[in-house]
């Protein structure tokens, strides 16, 4: 055994102690080990190889070369890709269980009988002289953290709800990049609903009573203290007029200051000017939803959007991880498994950050350390 592999084995015990109980058995139960032949005969080694690829940014060829140099295993890049593909369900279940026990899970609950889905996109910058920049559009179910949609485009591919296959009853969460009338109308046409952060610049709203432009800023100014409120609104798209609700709340002084400072910082960096009302809009959080009020009150709408905001740290880390590595592009199953591996890495990072505050002098949690198969 090489010194580097011995060190990795030692650190692996710490990492493995953060995984859900029974994670090795799940590998066999969910089919990840059905190709258990050759040198990869344990869930531990399989997960080490998969993380070597998805978590570090190494290509498949680089990952298997590194594995052989470190004395872990000898296999081809094609074999590792096949194992990644068959591990999708295992990686998804590990991510789900880690998310369920995380600080984010309680905020991500949909009304009974409805499916909650968060859509996002990220640029993947493949390394090397032949590397290509891509944009990955993906949708993550909450709270199961399952990647149920994936699409690959050029970096010019814009964010839109219209990319997403929507089923009746779906509740789709999106940030400002998805606040487009045609996209919201598309979800409604599929009998789904949206909760999306409003972009006041490109989503004109109409008043319900007079069919005139909705007085957005004046309405926001009427908010009392930090109590949520809402207004019925309309918007026009696809040759129809659609009804919706605008739910809003005033930010704390500290949160408003951070938002305004960011606006000034970005404007200075880009050498651009901003309108005075842009700073005033930064004093509020306002969200558009098509959910009926009988299903969700305004504070519940804002809480559900908070689920999207609260896991934004996960998305940001996921985006950072996606920028590392070569995305499998020949198979949707391979790409979904790659994303699930990235999500598992995010949850491991979150757990490590939490556990780091309470690590013992010897560097790991003694009660959660588990014996690993094949390692003595």
VMD Tcl script that draws the C-alpha trace (Angstrom):
set ca {
  {0.00 0.00 0.00}
  {1.40 3.41 -0.97}
  {1.77 6.21 1.57}
  {-0.82 8.32 -0.28}
  {-3.36 5.51 -0.21}
  {-2.67 4.91 3.48}
  {-3.36 8.60 4.16}
  {-6.54 8.46 2.07}
  {-7.66 5.35 3.98}
  {-7.20 7.20 7.27}
  {-9.16 10.24 6.06}
  {-11.77 7.95 4.53}
  {-12.71 6.68 7.99}
  {-13.58 10.25 8.97}
  {-15.61 10.82 5.79}
  {-17.38 7.47 6.06}
  {-18.45 8.28 9.62}
  {-20.58 11.12 8.19}
  {-22.54 8.89 5.81}
  {-26.01 7.56 6.73}
  {-26.25 4.36 8.72}
  {-26.38 1.29 6.51}
  {-24.91 3.03 3.49}
  {-22.87 -0.03 2.49}
  {-25.95 -2.27 2.45}
  {-27.82 0.27 0.35}
  {-25.20 -0.13 -2.37}
  {-26.21 -3.78 -2.80}
  {-29.91 -3.16 -2.24}
  {-30.08 -0.43 -4.90}
  {-28.00 -2.19 -7.54}
  {-24.74 -0.28 -7.31}
  {-22.82 -3.50 -6.66}
  {-24.42 -5.65 -9.31}
  {-21.25 -5.20 -11.36}
  {-19.15 -6.30 -8.37}
  {-16.38 -8.07 -10.17}
  {-12.73 -7.40 -10.83}
  {-11.06 -5.31 -8.16}
  {-14.06 -3.18 -7.15}
  {-15.80 -5.58 -4.78}
  {-16.79 -3.34 -1.85}
  {-19.10 -0.32 -1.53}
  {-16.24 1.58 0.14}
  {-13.92 1.26 -2.82}
  {-16.72 1.99 -5.28}
  {-17.67 5.23 -3.51}
  {-14.03 6.26 -3.23}
  {-13.62 5.85 -6.99}
  {-16.84 7.70 -7.78}
  {-15.91 10.63 -5.54}
  {-12.45 10.70 -7.06}
  {-14.20 11.48 -10.35}
  {-17.19 13.67 -9.39}
  {-15.83 15.52 -6.35}
  {-12.32 16.39 -7.51}
  {-12.94 17.37 -11.12}
  {-10.82 14.60 -12.59}
  {-11.97 13.17 -15.91}
  {-12.80 9.47 -16.03}
  {-9.39 8.72 -17.53}
  {-7.60 10.84 -14.96}
  {-9.57 9.25 -12.13}
  {-8.71 5.66 -13.10}
  {-5.07 6.64 -13.65}
  {-4.94 8.24 -10.20}
  {-6.61 5.17 -8.68}
  {-4.01 2.87 -10.19}
  {-1.08 5.08 -9.15}
  {-2.39 5.20 -5.57}
  {-2.88 1.44 -5.48}
  {-6.65 1.61 -5.12}
  {-7.77 -0.37 -8.16}
  {-7.04 -0.98 -11.82}
  {-9.94 -0.43 -14.22}
  {-10.75 1.40 -17.44}
  {-12.52 4.71 -17.80}
  {-15.40 2.92 -19.55}
  {-15.77 0.59 -16.58}
  {-15.87 3.53 -14.17}
  {-18.51 5.27 -16.30}
  {-20.68 2.13 -16.21}
  {-20.31 1.94 -12.45}
  {-21.27 5.60 -12.15}
  {-24.39 4.95 -14.20}
  {-25.49 1.94 -12.13}
  {-24.86 3.90 -8.91}
  {-27.38 6.67 -9.65}
  {-30.04 5.25 -7.31}
  {-27.51 4.66 -4.54}
  {-26.05 8.17 -4.77}
  {-29.57 9.62 -4.83}
  {-30.63 7.75 -1.69}
  {-27.45 8.71 0.16}
  {-28.05 12.37 -0.75}
  {-31.69 12.16 0.33}
  {-30.89 10.66 3.72}
  {-28.18 13.21 4.39}
  {-30.50 16.05 3.37}
  {-33.28 14.72 5.59}
  {-31.01 14.99 8.61}
  {-29.65 18.42 7.63}
  {-30.65 21.91 8.75}
  {-32.32 22.55 5.37}
  {-34.92 19.77 5.38}
  {-37.68 21.31 7.53}
  {-38.16 24.25 5.17}
  {-38.69 22.07 2.11}
  {-42.21 20.68 2.65}
  {-44.91 20.95 0.00}
  {-48.67 20.85 0.65}
  {-50.08 17.33 0.82}
  {-50.28 15.64 -2.56}
  {-48.06 18.19 -4.32}
  {-44.53 17.76 -5.62}
  {-41.99 20.48 -4.79}
  {-39.22 21.02 -7.34}
  {-36.38 23.56 -7.47}
  {-34.97 24.39 -10.90}
  {-31.59 25.96 -11.55}
  {-28.76 26.12 -14.08}
  {-25.00 26.17 -13.90}
  {-22.11 26.66 -16.30}
  {-19.63 23.80 -16.58}
  {-16.18 24.90 -17.68}
  {-14.33 21.81 -18.80}
  {-10.57 22.07 -18.25}
  {-7.86 21.66 -20.85}
  {-7.15 22.98 -24.31}
  {-10.06 20.98 -25.77}
  {-12.43 21.86 -22.94}
  {-15.86 23.23 -23.80}
  {-18.17 25.44 -21.78}
  {-21.68 24.08 -21.25}
  {-24.76 25.10 -19.31}
  {-26.43 22.38 -17.28}
  {-30.13 22.89 -16.56}
  {-31.35 20.64 -13.77}
  {-34.25 20.21 -11.39}
  {-33.95 18.88 -7.84}
  {-36.93 17.42 -5.99}
  {-37.44 18.53 -2.38}
  {-36.97 17.11 0.17}
  {-35.76 13.92 -1.55}
  {-32.94 15.81 -3.33}
  {-33.39 13.69 -6.46}
  {-32.29 15.08 -9.81}
  {-35.43 14.45 -11.89}
  {-34.50 16.56 -14.91}
  {-31.30 17.36 -16.77}
  {-30.59 19.23 -19.99}
  {-27.31 20.30 -21.53}
  {-27.03 23.40 -23.73}
  {-24.38 25.85 -24.83}
  {-23.55 28.65 -22.41}
  {-26.04 30.80 -24.33}
  {-28.95 28.58 -23.29}
  {-31.17 30.77 -21.13}
  {-32.94 29.87 -17.89}
  {-36.62 29.13 -18.44}
  {-39.41 27.06 -16.91}
  {-40.28 25.98 -20.46}
  {-37.34 23.57 -20.48}
  {-38.84 21.55 -17.63}
  {-41.34 18.70 -18.13}
  {-44.13 19.62 -15.70}
  {-46.81 17.33 -14.29}
  {-50.17 18.42 -12.91}
  {-49.76 19.47 -9.29}
  {-46.06 20.31 -9.48}
  {-44.89 23.37 -7.55}
  {-41.79 24.75 -9.24}
  {-39.46 27.07 -7.33}
  {-37.25 29.47 -9.25}
  {-35.02 32.46 -8.66}
  {-35.17 35.76 -10.56}
  {-33.63 34.23 -13.68}
  {-36.83 32.24 -14.21}
  {-39.20 35.19 -13.77}
  {-40.48 35.36 -17.36}
  {-44.14 35.55 -18.30}
  {-43.98 32.86 -20.99}
  {-42.30 30.41 -18.63}
  {-44.82 30.97 -15.83}
  {-47.69 30.63 -18.30}
  {-46.17 27.38 -19.58}
  {-46.24 25.86 -16.07}
  {-49.87 26.95 -15.65}
  {-50.78 25.38 -19.00}
  {-49.40 22.08 -17.67}
  {-51.60 22.50 -14.54}
  {-48.66 23.18 -12.29}
  {-47.86 26.18 -10.12}
  {-44.85 28.39 -9.56}
  {-43.24 30.28 -6.71}
  {-40.67 32.61 -8.24}
  {-38.67 35.58 -7.00}
  {-40.00 38.63 -8.82}
  {-37.87 40.49 -11.33}
  {-39.58 43.86 -11.50}
  {-37.69 44.91 -14.62}
  {-39.05 42.31 -17.05}
  {-42.33 41.02 -15.60}
  {-45.04 43.71 -15.94}
  {-47.97 43.11 -13.60}
  {-51.53 44.34 -14.00}
  {-54.02 45.31 -11.30}
  {-57.01 43.01 -10.99}
  {-59.58 45.81 -10.77}
  {-58.67 48.23 -13.57}
  {-56.41 46.10 -15.77}
  {-53.81 48.85 -15.45}
  {-50.11 48.59 -14.52}
  {-49.82 47.36 -10.95}
  {-48.27 49.99 -8.59}
  {-45.51 47.70 -7.34}
  {-43.32 50.09 -5.38}
  {-46.27 51.93 -3.85}
  {-47.74 48.62 -2.71}
  {-44.47 47.51 -1.16}
  {-44.20 50.80 0.73}
  {-47.51 49.98 2.45}
  {-46.04 46.92 4.18}
  {-46.18 47.22 7.97}
  {-43.08 46.44 10.01}
  {-42.05 42.88 9.10}
  {-45.54 41.47 8.50}
  {-46.15 39.70 5.16}
  {-48.90 40.86 2.84}
  {-50.14 40.06 -0.63}
  {-52.01 41.52 -3.59}
  {-53.96 39.85 -6.41}
  {-52.36 40.61 -9.77}
  {-52.56 39.65 -13.43}
  {-50.09 39.22 -16.25}
  {-50.43 38.63 -19.98}
  {-48.70 35.81 -21.84}
  {-49.44 33.43 -24.70}
  {-52.46 35.51 -25.78}
  {-54.12 35.12 -22.38}
  {-54.44 36.97 -19.10}
  {-53.42 34.93 -16.06}
  {-54.14 35.54 -12.40}
  {-51.47 35.36 -9.70}
  {-50.56 36.65 -6.25}
  {-47.74 38.91 -5.23}
  {-46.53 38.05 -1.72}
  {-44.02 40.33 -0.02}
  {-42.31 41.17 3.23}
  {-40.00 43.97 4.34}
  {-36.39 42.95 5.01}
  {-34.59 43.68 8.25}
  {-32.35 46.74 8.25}
  {-29.24 44.55 8.16}
  {-30.52 42.38 5.29}
  {-31.54 45.45 3.27}
  {-28.12 47.01 3.80}
  {-26.38 43.85 2.56}
  {-28.57 43.80 -0.55}
  {-27.93 47.48 -1.30}
  {-24.19 47.09 -0.77}
  {-24.19 44.22 -3.27}
  {-26.03 46.35 -5.86}
  {-23.49 49.14 -5.49}
  {-20.56 46.71 -5.58}
  {-21.75 44.99 -8.77}
  {-22.54 48.32 -10.45}
  {-19.09 49.69 -9.62}
  {-17.41 46.56 -10.87}
  {-19.26 46.70 -14.19}
  {-19.07 50.48 -14.49}
  {-22.84 50.78 -14.70}
  {-25.39 53.06 -13.06}
  {-28.56 51.91 -11.35}
  {-31.90 53.57 -10.82}
  {-32.73 54.97 -7.36}
  {-35.78 52.69 -7.13}
  {-33.49 49.67 -7.53}
  {-32.07 50.39 -4.09}
  {-35.56 50.80 -2.65}
  {-36.70 47.48 -4.14}
  {-33.77 45.90 -2.26}
  {-35.58 46.65 1.00}
  {-38.17 43.95 0.24}
  {-38.54 40.31 -0.71}
  {-41.41 39.93 -3.17}
  {-42.43 36.64 -4.70}
  {-44.93 35.80 -7.42}
  {-47.02 32.67 -7.00}
  {-49.86 31.06 -8.87}
  {-50.87 28.95 -5.85}
  {-54.46 29.42 -4.68}
  {-54.76 31.15 -1.33}
  {-56.90 28.29 0.00}
  {-53.79 26.11 -0.29}
  {-51.12 28.53 0.90}
  {-51.39 31.79 2.84}
  {-48.93 34.55 2.02}
  {-46.59 33.67 4.91}
  {-46.61 30.02 3.76}
  {-45.70 31.07 0.22}
  {-42.77 33.06 1.57}
  {-41.73 30.13 3.75}
  {-41.74 27.82 0.74}
  {-39.65 30.29 -1.21}
  {-37.37 30.38 1.81}
  {-36.83 26.65 1.17}
  {-35.39 27.62 -2.20}
  {-33.37 30.43 -0.64}
  {-32.28 28.35 2.34}
  {-30.74 25.66 0.17}
  {-29.14 28.31 -2.02}
  {-25.91 27.52 -0.22}
  {-26.27 23.96 -1.48}
  {-26.89 25.23 -5.01}
  {-23.93 27.60 -4.84}
  {-21.65 24.82 -3.70}
  {-23.16 22.53 -6.32}
  {-22.43 25.15 -8.99}
  {-18.85 25.47 -7.76}
  {-18.43 21.70 -7.90}
  {-20.01 21.54 -11.35}
  {-17.32 23.84 -12.63}
  {-14.86 21.09 -11.79}
  {-14.64 18.22 -14.19}
  {-15.88 16.71 -17.39}
  {-19.63 16.23 -17.62}
  {-20.82 12.89 -19.09}
  {-22.72 13.89 -22.22}
  {-23.60 10.64 -23.97}
  {-26.29 9.47 -21.58}
  {-28.89 11.22 -19.45}
  {-28.50 8.45 -16.86}
  {-24.76 9.12 -16.62}
  {-25.33 12.86 -16.32}
  {-27.96 12.44 -13.61}
  {-25.65 10.13 -11.69}
  {-22.86 12.71 -12.06}
  {-25.15 15.41 -10.62}
  {-26.25 13.10 -7.79}
  {-22.58 12.50 -6.99}
  {-22.05 16.26 -6.87}
  {-25.09 16.64 -4.58}
  {-23.75 13.95 -2.26}
  {-20.43 15.82 -2.16}
  {-22.29 19.03 -1.22}
  {-24.07 17.27 1.62}
  {-20.78 15.79 2.85}
  {-19.25 19.28 2.82}
  {-22.23 20.59 4.80}
  {-21.93 17.77 7.33}
  {-18.18 18.28 7.64}
  {-18.73 21.98 8.28}
  {-21.25 21.15 11.02}
  {-19.14 18.40 12.59}
  {-15.94 20.47 12.46}
  {-17.14 22.57 15.37}
  {-17.34 19.51 17.59}
  {-14.45 17.33 16.36}
  {-12.54 15.59 19.10}
  {-8.76 15.90 19.53}
  {-8.25 12.70 17.55}
  {-10.13 14.13 14.54}
  {-13.32 12.11 14.22}
  {-16.54 11.18 16.04}
  {-15.85 7.93 17.86}
  {-19.49 6.91 18.24}
  {-20.28 7.28 14.54}
  {-17.16 5.62 13.17}
  {-18.18 2.46 11.31}
  {-16.10 -0.60 10.42}
  {-15.47 -0.69 6.69}
  {-15.75 -3.83 4.62}
  {-12.51 -5.09 3.22}
  {-10.32 -2.79 5.32}
  {-8.57 -4.19 8.40}
}
mol new
graphics top color blue
foreach p $ca { graphics top sphere $p radius 0.5 }
foreach p [lrange $ca 0 end-1] q [lrange $ca 1 end] { graphics top cylinder $p $q radius 0.2 }
display resetview
